[in-house]
């Protein structure tokens, strides 16, 4: 394979990622809106449900039964989404904004509080209801593509430093979500399959240690790892993150990427497919919820209310409160040139949970009726967060333009 010369430029890889992530977020918004329309039109709703549950086969594990379109999206394609998440996390820690302890401090503090407070809000609202406790992690996640897509609609009225902070907070948030999925939503373990997964990890480790620069051996071992993890009882998407952690990276200070680095090559090749294909497809397959029979009373159901308030109230309280406290105590400083009002608007936008919240909801609850409430809660909390965040940030932009 002929290597391209390293690309040089003044922008960081994270800034390049931001531009494409914003466009992908807008496509995701459109896909989610389309799913809601299709799921509620009498002419299309039956076909929508039939397509998602169409059995394609094969049976990869008895626990799941024959593979369906929905399973291939949620357990198969989303493993590629988590592979990209893992690549982004590793790049930021080795070669990006999280490479130094000083830069990690504020995103880690904000992300930790931004996960803990929404979970606490959910438990306070819905935790006493029998059978709802497994949903505690649903409002804890931020949808990076959706959130950045919303900020993109405001254009230059949102400072770049604010977009970068939201992105790094969301990346750390993704780390927490992956850990939650692996630990909290694994019920039974198949030891033999887990041993196979361990062997695949050893192969990936040996490839990394031998500094193999070709991507195909890692992708083959990663595919084997995915199959073994799927059969083990741990959610298969974790295989994507584990594979990413063992793909080599060559740091490229002062440039967006290094064309000889396997991680950079894979991330660049994978990102368009994930941002414009896999994530919107996931949104279309999971956002469609029938509103037939729903009323204002539906929004007061404990599960719906717990998720919506966790996202809308918990996220803004956790993230903004953590940033304010860290700045006041001198633990970490807020970004230069960003006002407190803009930080508050960003904290609101971080309440858009969509992709990760729906994903965790599907792990927490198997009952379709309960999942309908999960979707309504996620949509309500995400829409409220988006509208309030945009209103605050747009107001800040108008005040700056007036001065």
Buried (B, 14 or more C-beta within 10 A) or exposed (E): EEEEEBBEEEEBBBBBBBEBBBBBBBBBBBBBEBBBEBBBEEEBBEEBBEBBEEEEEEEBBEEBEEBBBBBEBBBBBBBBBBBBBBBBBBBBBBBBBBBEEEBBBBBBBBBBBBBBBBBBBBBEBBBEEEEBEBBBBBBBBBBBBBBBBBBBBBEEBBBBBBBBBBBBBBBBBBBBBBEBBBEEBBEEEBEEBBEBBEBBBEBBEEBBEEEBBEBEBBBBBBBBBBBBBBBBBBBBBBBBBBBBBBBBBBEBEEBBBBBBBBBBBBBBEBBEBBBBBBBBBBBBBBBBBBEEEBEEEBBEBBBBBBBBBBBBBBBBBBBBBBBBEBBEEEEBEBBEEBBEEBBBBBBBBBBBBBBBBBBBBBBBBEEEEBBBBBBBBBBBBBBBBBBBBBEBBBBBBEEEEEE
